[in-house]
């Protein structure tokens, strides 16, 4: 039995991740792959609830960043890691799971976070 793949699509909002993902899904299915789509933030019940907060509630940049990482963690432990050994291919339009430093830099700089998150 071969192990499934978890594939991520990287890009800023509006870059076309979802459009490319749809085409990639069709390409994989045409070649006989079992495909499960997921997304980030989202992809699990809790992560979807956090996504709604992130997208529709005003908040400061650090709060948003922490909620994105909370959603990512829940998605990882409830949807990605439990996949069976012969899991399907799972494309996801996301900043790569596990690429914490990249996401932290992107989120914090685009939202105006400072380098320090400890109270001073």
C-alpha positions as CSV (number, residue, x, y, z in Angstrom):
1,X,0.0,0.0,0.0
2,X,1.3,3.4,-0.9
3,X,1.0,6.4,1.4
4,X,-1.3,9.2,0.3
5,X,-0.1,12.8,-0.4
6,X,-1.0,16.1,1.2
7,X,-0.5,18.8,-1.3
8,X,-0.7,22.5,-0.6
9,X,-1.2,25.5,-2.9
10,X,0.5,28.6,-1.8
11,X,-0.5,32.2,-2.6
12,X,-1.9,35.4,-1.4
13,X,-5.7,36.1,-1.3
14,X,-7.1,36.3,-4.8
15,X,-4.1,34.7,-6.5
16,X,-6.2,31.8,-8.0
17,X,-5.4,29.0,-5.6
18,X,-9.0,27.7,-5.6
19,X,-9.2,27.9,-9.4
20,X,-5.9,26.0,-9.8
21,X,-7.0,23.5,-7.2
22,X,-10.2,22.7,-9.1
23,X,-8.2,22.0,-12.3
24,X,-5.6,20.0,-10.4
25,X,-8.4,17.9,-8.7
26,X,-9.9,17.1,-12.2
27,X,-6.4,16.2,-13.5
28,X,-5.8,13.8,-10.5
29,X,-9.3,12.2,-10.7
30,X,-8.8,11.7,-14.5
31,X,-5.7,9.6,-13.6
32,X,-7.6,7.5,-11.1
33,X,-6.6,9.2,-7.8
34,X,-9.0,9.3,-4.9
35,X,-9.0,13.0,-3.9
36,X,-10.2,14.7,-0.8
37,X,-10.2,18.5,-0.8
38,X,-9.6,20.6,2.3
39,X,-8.8,24.2,3.0
40,X,-7.1,26.4,5.5
41,X,-8.1,28.2,7.6
42,X,-10.9,25.6,7.8
43,X,-11.0,21.9,6.9
44,X,-12.5,20.8,10.3
45,X,-15.5,21.8,12.3
46,X,-13.6,24.0,14.8
47,X,-11.3,25.4,12.1
48,X,-14.4,26.4,10.0
49,X,-15.8,28.2,13.0
50,X,-12.5,30.0,13.5
51,X,-12.4,30.9,9.8
52,X,-15.8,32.6,10.1
53,X,-14.4,34.7,13.0
54,X,-11.2,35.5,11.0
55,X,-13.1,36.6,7.9
56,X,-16.0,38.5,9.5
57,X,-15.0,39.9,12.9
58,X,-12.7,42.9,13.3
59,X,-9.7,42.0,15.4
60,X,-6.1,43.1,15.9
61,X,-3.4,41.5,13.8
62,X,-1.9,39.3,16.5
63,X,-5.3,37.9,17.4
64,X,-6.0,37.1,13.8
65,X,-2.6,35.4,13.5
66,X,-3.1,33.3,16.6
67,X,-6.6,32.2,15.4
68,X,-5.2,31.2,12.0
69,X,-2.6,29.0,13.8
70,X,-5.3,27.5,16.1
71,X,-7.4,26.7,13.0
72,X,-4.3,25.2,11.3
73,X,-3.5,23.0,14.3
74,X,-7.1,21.7,14.6
75,X,-7.2,21.0,10.9
76,X,-3.9,19.1,11.1
77,X,-4.8,16.9,14.1
78,X,-8.4,16.2,13.0
79,X,-8.3,16.0,9.2
80,X,-4.7,15.4,8.0
81,X,-2.8,13.3,10.6
82,X,-5.7,10.7,11.2
83,X,-5.7,9.8,7.5
84,X,-5.2,6.1,6.9
85,X,-1.9,4.9,5.5
86,X,-3.4,4.4,2.1
87,X,-5.0,7.8,2.3
88,X,-6.3,9.7,-0.7
89,X,-4.5,12.6,-2.2
90,X,-5.5,15.8,-0.3
91,X,-4.9,19.0,-2.1
92,X,-5.4,22.1,0.0
93,X,-5.4,25.8,-1.0
94,X,-3.3,27.0,1.9
95,X,-0.1,28.3,3.1
96,X,1.8,25.0,3.7
97,X,0.9,23.2,6.9
98,X,4.0,23.2,9.0
99,X,5.5,26.3,7.4
100,X,4.9,28.3,10.5
101,X,7.7,30.8,10.0
102,X,6.5,31.7,6.5
103,X,2.9,32.2,7.6
104,X,4.0,34.1,10.7
105,X,6.1,36.5,8.6
106,X,3.4,36.9,5.9
107,X,0.5,37.4,8.4
108,X,2.4,39.6,10.8
109,X,4.0,41.9,8.3
110,X,0.8,42.3,6.2
111,X,-1.3,43.0,9.3
112,X,1.2,45.2,11.1
113,X,2.2,43.0,14.0
114,X,5.4,43.8,15.8
115,X,8.1,41.3,16.2
116,X,7.4,40.7,19.9
117,X,4.3,39.0,21.2
118,X,5.2,39.2,24.8
119,X,3.7,42.0,26.9
120,X,6.1,44.9,27.7
